[in-house]
Amino acid sequence: MLTIKQLLGLVQPGDWFTTIDLKDACFHVEIAPKHRKYLRFSFMGVAFEYNRLPFGYSLSPRTFSKCVRDRLRQGGLSDSVVQSIQAARAGSTTACYRPKWLGFQRWCEERKIEPLSCELGSILSYLQLLVDRGLAHSTVKVYAAAISSCHEGFGGRSAFSQPLMLRFLRGVRRLRPVVRASAPQWDLPLVLEALVTEPFDSLELSSIKALLWKTALLLALTSAKRVSELTALSVLPSCLMIRVTLRPNPSFVPNSLRSAFRSRAIQLGGFNLPPHSGAREAKLHLLCPVRALACYVKRTAALRRTEQLFVCFGCGVIGKALSKKRLAGWLCECIAHAYGQAGKAFPTGVRVHSTQAMAVSTALFNGVSVEDICTPGPFIKFYLLDMSGSFSSSVLAGTTQDW
């Protein structure tokens, strides 16, 4: 192992050092268990042992934020002003930008280019490399925005707003036009049929996993909300009233800060409530989102450790808040489970946003007015799919006419 004495012998005139917080390390080198005893140390009477060593720079928001912060400080702005400016960008946006900026940074280092002040031609060369790799126009555009957020710009204007950059992006869009689905990616009646059979039919006896899947999917379909909005729902008395009205936690800050987007309530009505006139109505009631939600809240009350509506159920994380990524995965798994239960192949390319597409398009082509559908939502315009040949009624009722 390299010692400090050996390291000092490698230092040359002009070399410099800096401190790196261990939290800023993105790569970790695992240490073999038999060698960990050589890296033991004690601190305040407690023995510690390294099981991995940090290697490389961070991909965390800390490193990306430092680049942006330094650029803003160069403009003579105070730390408090810089902090307020950085708060304008949503955390999800920062998380999206950070790997893209660092990818560009590594590309520049390999070519001895200064990433913060390089020429526009260098930025365009990197973006062209991404185009040649087959990346879509929207992805290349995000790369351009991420680079521009750290780059010092040209003549008081950001790299993204340069005429040559805008022409380049328009050219990429022509070369790689957006291809949108013209029909639903999956079969809604098939999925709803699965939700009234095992393991979803008996809410009181089903597993927490099956109950969560059913509740989350019914809420996603009947509300046409994004995963971020679903994970923002809360069980606080002021946020959950089994009438049912669901409100996101007041601390939830969406990417769009306009007042119309904030704290929008989800109004849910009962579906085929008792008394039932026959077996069909009783079966349809199994799809009632209010019924599923009330049962889910009741059964998770004893194990939840957060006020968030949807919680984890796995060992070690049971009762903790469910992340957007995990909820998105479970919604897709629930749809895949329905296909497997029906003995059919699961369609490729199904993503969680398809629940919004299915809900909005079904409602539109079954008589719901555009005014009622088009509440503020940045994705609505992408989800008006051609479903006139597949559905003849609303999201739940129209897909169960043959039951």
C-alpha positions in Angstrom: 0.0 0.0 0.0 1.2 3.5 -0.8 2.4 5.3 2.3 2.5 9.0 3.1 6.3 8.9 2.9 6.2 7.4 -0.6 3.6 9.9 -1.7 5.6 12.9 -0.6 8.5 11.6 -2.7 6.3 11.9 -5.7 5.4 15.5 -5.2 6.9 17.8 -7.9 7.3 21.6 -7.8 4.0 23.2 -8.9 1.8 20.3 -7.7 -1.1 21.3 -5.5 -3.4 19.5 -3.1 -7.1 19.9 -2.2 -9.3 18.3 0.4 -12.1 16.0 -0.8 -15.0 15.2 1.4 -15.6 11.5 1.5 -19.3 12.2 0.8 -18.1 13.7 -2.5 -16.7 10.4 -3.8 -18.7 8.6 -6.5 -16.5 5.5 -7.1 -15.6 3.1 -4.3 -12.9 0.4 -4.3 -13.9 -2.6 -2.3 -11.3 -3.8 0.2 -10.9 -7.6 0.5 -12.1 -8.7 4.0 -8.7 -10.3 4.8 -7.0 -6.9 4.2 -9.4 -4.7 6.2 -7.6 -5.4 9.5 -4.7 -3.3 8.1 -7.0 -0.2 7.8 -8.4 -0.2 11.3 -8.3 2.9 13.5 -9.9 4.2 16.7 -11.6 7.5 17.2 -12.9 8.7 20.6 -12.5 5.2 22.0 -14.4 3.5 19.2 -12.7 1.1 16.8 -13.4 1.5 13.1 -12.5 -0.5 10.0 -12.5 0.6 6.3 -14.4 -1.8 4.0 -14.0 0.4 0.9 -12.0 3.4 -0.2 -13.2 6.4 -2.1 -12.0 6.9 -5.6 -12.9 9.7 -8.1 -15.1 12.7 -8.0 -18.7 12.9 -6.9 -21.7 12.6 -9.1 -23.8 14.0 -6.3 -25.5 17.4 -6.4 -22.7 18.7 -4.1 -20.1 18.7 -6.9 -22.4 20.0 -9.6 -23.6 22.8 -7.2 -20.0 23.8 -6.5 -19.4 24.4 -10.2 -22.5 26.6 -10.5 -21.8 28.4 -7.3 -18.3 29.3 -8.3 -19.6 30.6 -11.6 -22.1 32.8 -9.9 -19.6 34.1 -7.4 -17.4 35.3 -10.2 -20.2 37.7 -11.1 -19.7 39.4 -7.7 -22.8 37.9 -6.1 -22.9 37.3 -2.4 -23.3 33.8 -0.9 -26.9 34.5 0.2 -27.8 35.6 -3.3 -26.1 32.6 -4.9 -28.0 30.3 -2.5 -31.3 31.9 -3.5 -30.5 31.6 -7.2 -29.5 27.9 -6.9 -32.9 27.2 -5.1 -34.7 28.2 -8.3 -33.7 24.8 -9.9 -35.7 21.8 -8.7 -33.8 19.1 -7.0 -34.8 16.6 -9.7 -33.4 18.9 -12.3 -30.1 19.2 -10.5 -30.0 15.4 -10.2 -30.6 15.2 -13.9 -27.9 17.7 -14.8 -25.1 16.5 -12.6 -24.0 13.3 -14.5 -24.4 15.1 -17.9 -22.1 18.0 -16.8 -19.5 15.6 -15.4 -19.6 13.5 -18.6 -18.8 16.7 -20.5 -16.1 17.6 -17.9 -14.4 14.2 -18.4 -14.6 14.6 -22.2 -12.9 18.0 -21.9 -10.2 16.7 -19.6 -9.2 14.0 -22.0 -8.7 16.7 -24.7 -7.0 19.3 -22.4 -10.0 21.7 -22.7 -11.3 23.9 -20.0 -14.9 23.0 -19.5 -16.0 26.2 -17.8 -14.7 28.5 -20.5 -14.3 26.4 -23.7 -15.4 27.6 -27.1 -18.9 27.0 -28.4 -17.4 24.7 -31.0 -16.2 22.3 -28.3 -19.6 22.1 -26.8 -21.2 21.4 -30.2 -18.6 18.8 -30.9 -19.5 17.0 -27.7 -23.2 17.2 -28.4 -22.6 15.9 -32.0 -20.9 12.9 -30.4 -24.0 12.2 -28.4 -26.1 12.5 -31.6 -23.8 10.0 -33.3 -24.4 7.6 -30.4 -28.1 7.6 -31.2 -29.4 9.9 -28.4 -32.8 11.5 -28.9 -33.2 15.3 -29.5 -34.8 15.8 -26.0 -31.8 14.1 -24.4 -29.3 16.1 -26.3 -31.2 19.2 -25.4 -30.9 18.4 -21.7 -27.2 17.9 -22.1 -26.9 21.3 -23.7 -28.9 22.9 -20.8 -26.7 21.1 -18.2 -23.5 22.3 -19.8 -24.9 25.8 -20.2 -25.8 26.0 -16.5 -22.1 25.7 -15.5 -20.4 27.3 -18.5 -19.5 31.0 -18.2 -21.2 31.8 -21.5 -20.3 34.2 -24.3 -20.8 37.9 -24.3 -23.1 37.9 -21.4 -25.4 35.2 -22.8 -25.5 31.5 -21.9 -24.1 28.9 -24.2 -27.7 27.5 -24.6 -29.0 30.8 -26.0 -26.4 31.2 -28.7 -27.9 31.3 -32.2 -25.5 28.6 -33.4 -26.6 26.3 -30.5 -30.3 26.9 -31.3 -29.7 26.1 -34.9 -27.8 23.0 -34.0 -30.7 21.8 -31.8 -33.2 22.5 -34.5 -31.1 20.4 -36.9 -31.0 17.5 -34.4 -34.8 17.6 -34.1 -35.2 17.3 -37.8 -32.7 14.5 -38.0 -34.2 12.7 -35.0 -37.9 13.7 -34.9 -40.0 12.8 -31.9 -42.0 9.5 -32.4 -45.1 9.3 -30.3 -47.3 6.3 -29.8 -50.6 6.6 -31.6 -52.3 3.8 -29.6 -52.2 2.6 -26.0 -49.2 0.5 -25.0 -51.2 -1.9 -22.9 -54.7 -3.3 -22.5 -56.6 -1.6 -19.7 -59.5 -4.1 -19.6 -57.1 -6.9 -19.1 -55.4 -5.1 -16.2 -58.7 -4.2 -14.5 -59.8 -7.8 -14.8 -56.7 -8.9 -12.9 -57.4 -6.4 -10.1 -60.6 -8.2 -9.2 -59.0 -11.6 -8.9 -56.3 -13.2 -6.8 -54.2 -11.8 -5.2 -56.0 -8.5 -5.3 -59.7 -9.4 -4.7 -59.7 -9.6 -0.9 -58.3 -6.4 0.4 -58.5 -7.5 4.1 -56.6 -10.8 3.4 -54.3 -9.9 0.5 -50.6 -9.1 1.1 -49.5 -5.5 1.8 -47.7 -5.7 -1.6 -50.8 -6.6 -3.5 -52.9 -4.0 -1.7 -50.3 -1.3 -2.4 -50.1 -2.2 -6.1 -53.9 -2.2 -6.5 -54.4 1.1 -4.6 -51.6 2.9 -6.4 -52.7 1.7 -9.8 -56.3 2.6 -9.2 -55.3 6.1 -7.9 -53.0 6.6 -10.9 -55.7 5.6 -13.4 -58.6 7.6 -11.8 -56.6 10.7 -11.0 -54.2 10.9 -14.1 -51.5 12.1 -11.7 -47.7 11.7 -12.1 -45.7 9.5 -9.8 -44.2 12.6 -8.1 -47.7 13.8 -7.2 -48.7 10.3 -6.0 -45.7 10.1 -3.7 -46.5 13.6 -2.3 -49.9 12.4 -1.0 -50.1 12.3 2.8 -52.2 10.6 5.5 -52.3 13.7 7.6 -55.9 14.5 8.6 -55.7 17.8 6.7 -54.6 16.0 3.6 -56.7 12.8 3.6 -60.5 12.8 4.0 -62.2 9.5 3.0 -64.9 11.2 1.0 -62.4 10.9 -0.8 -60.2 14.0 -1.1 -56.4 13.6 -1.4 -54.1 16.6 -1.1 -50.3 16.6 -1.6 -48.2 17.4 1.4 -47.8 21.3 1.6 -44.1 20.8 1.6 -44.2 19.3 -1.9 -42.7 21.7 -4.5 -43.3 20.6 -8.1 -41.1 21.6 -11.0 -43.6 24.2 -12.1 -44.2 26.8 -9.4 -47.3 28.4 -10.8 -50.1 28.5 -8.2 -52.4 26.4 -10.3 -50.0 23.4 -10.0 -49.6 23.5 -6.2 -51.6 21.5 -3.7 -54.2 20.4 -6.2 -56.7 18.1 -4.6 -57.6 14.7 -6.0 -61.4 14.2 -5.8 -62.4 10.5 -6.0 -65.9 9.1 -6.0 -67.1 5.7 -5.0 -67.5 3.2 -7.8 -70.6 1.0 -7.8 -71.3 1.4 -4.1 -73.6 -1.0 -2.3 -76.4 -2.1 -2.3 -75.7 -4.1 -5.5 -78.4 -5.4 -7.8 -76.4 -8.3 -9.0 -73.0 -10.1 -9.2 -71.7 -7.8 -11.9 -72.1 -4.7 -9.8 -70.5 -6.4 -6.8 -67.6 -7.4 -9.0 -67.2 -3.8 -10.3 -67.2 -2.5 -6.7 -63.9 -4.4 -6.3 -62.3 -1.7 -8.5 -63.5 1.2 -6.3 -60.5 3.4 -5.5 -62.1 4.8 -2.4 -62.5 1.3 -1.0 -59.0 0.3 -1.8 -57.6 3.5 -0.3 -59.5 3.2 2.9 -58.3 -0.4 3.4 -54.7 0.5 2.6 -54.6 3.4 5.1 -56.1 1.2 7.8 -53.8 -1.8 7.3 -50.6 0.3 7.1 -51.4 2.5 10.1 -49.6 0.2 12.5 -46.4 -0.1 10.5 -46.0 3.3 8.9 -43.2 5.6 10.1 -44.0 8.5 7.9 -47.0 10.7 7.0 -46.5 9.9 3.3 -49.4 7.9 1.9 -47.4 5.1 0.2 -44.8 3.3 2.3 -42.3 0.5 1.8 -43.1 -3.0 3.0 -39.7 -4.8 2.6 -37.5 -5.9 5.5 -35.4 -3.1 6.9 -37.4 -0.4 5.2 -41.0 -1.4 6.2 -43.1 1.7 6.9 -40.6 4.2 5.4 -41.6 6.7 2.7 -41.8 5.2 -0.8 -39.6 6.8 -3.4 -40.9 8.0 -6.8 -38.6 5.5 -8.6 -39.8 2.6 -6.6 -43.5 3.5 -6.9 -43.0 3.9 -10.7 -41.4 0.4 -10.8 -44.2 -1.2 -8.8 -46.9 0.3 -11.1 -45.2 -1.2 -14.1 -44.8 -4.5 -12.2 -48.5 -4.5 -11.4 -49.4 -4.2 -15.1 -46.9 -6.9 -16.0 -48.3 -9.2 -13.3 -51.8 -8.8 -14.9 -50.4 -9.8 -18.3 -48.6 -12.8 -16.8 -51.8 -13.8 -15.0 -53.7 -13.7 -18.3 -51.0 -15.7 -20.0 -50.1 -13.0 -22.4 -46.7 -11.4 -23.3 -46.0 -8.1 -21.6 -45.6 -5.3 -24.2 -42.2 -3.7 -24.6 -41.5 -0.1 -23.8 -44.3 0.3 -21.2 -43.4 3.2 -18.8 -45.2 4.5 -15.8 -46.4 7.7 -17.6 -48.6 5.4 -19.7 -51.1 5.3 -16.8 -51.7 9.0 -17.4 -52.0 8.4 -21.1 -54.5 5.7 -20.5 -56.6 7.7 -18.1 -56.7 10.9 -20.0 -57.3 9.3 -23.4 -60.0 7.0 -22.1 -61.8 9.9 -20.5 -61.6 12.1 -23.6 -62.9 9.5 -26.0 -65.8 8.6 -23.7 -67.4 11.9 -23.5 -65.6 13.8 -20.7 -65.1 17.4 -21.7 -61.7 18.8 -22.6 -62.1 21.4 -19.9 -62.5 18.8 -17.2 -59.6 16.8 -18.5 -57.1 19.5 -19.2 -56.4 20.7 -15.6 -52.9 22.1 -15.4 -50.4 19.3 -16.2 -47.3 19.5 -18.3 -47.7 16.0 -19.7 -51.4 16.2 -20.8 -50.6 17.3 -24.3 -48.5 14.2 -24.8 -51.2 11.8 -23.6 -54.0 12.3 -26.1 -53.7 9.0 -27.9 -56.0 7.4 -30.5 -58.2 5.1 -28.4 -61.5 5.5 -30.2 -61.3 2.0 -31.5 -60.5 0.4 -28.2 -62.7 1.9 -25.6 -66.3 3.1 -25.5 -66.8 4.4 -22.0 -64.9 6.0 -19.0 -61.7 4.8 -17.4 -63.3 2.1 -15.1 -66.9 1.7 -16.2 -66.3 1.8 -20.0 -63.7 -0.9 -19.8 -65.9 -3.3 -17.9 -69.0 -3.4 -20.1 -68.6 -7.1 -20.9 -68.3 -8.2 -17.3 
